Amino acid sequence: KGLASPKIAEEFLVHAEEETSHADQLAERIVQLGGEPDFAPDGLSARSHADYDDAKDLKAMIRSNLIAERIAIEAYTQMIALIGDKDSTTRRILEGILSQEQEHAEELSDWMQE
């Protein structure tokens, strides 16, 4: 069957919109807790758990995204474990995000098999 670039491009856009929603949810929670979200590009890049990858090859892009999703899954899993029962609201937000990240990783993994 092979990889269908237009379909994958659509799915990448869906993933990107969901990632933006995750950032918005986390920023909103940071504000609720009295903090100030920091979206400065250089700061985001320095604090990121995953490396930026400008791969042009579709398979390489999928692989790079899958690695980033797996890193995010690990990070959210660790955050949830650290929060434990201390903050159920933040925990629920993180669990919802983790669930979407797992869906993204499954999709990307499926594409890698095509």
Secondary structure, DSSP 8 states (H G I E B T S, - for coil): ----HHHHHHHHHHHHHHHHHHHHHHHHHHHHTT------HHHHHHH-SS------SHHHHHHHHHHHHHHHHHHHHHHHHHHTTS-HHHHHHHHHHHHHHHHHHHHHHHHHH-
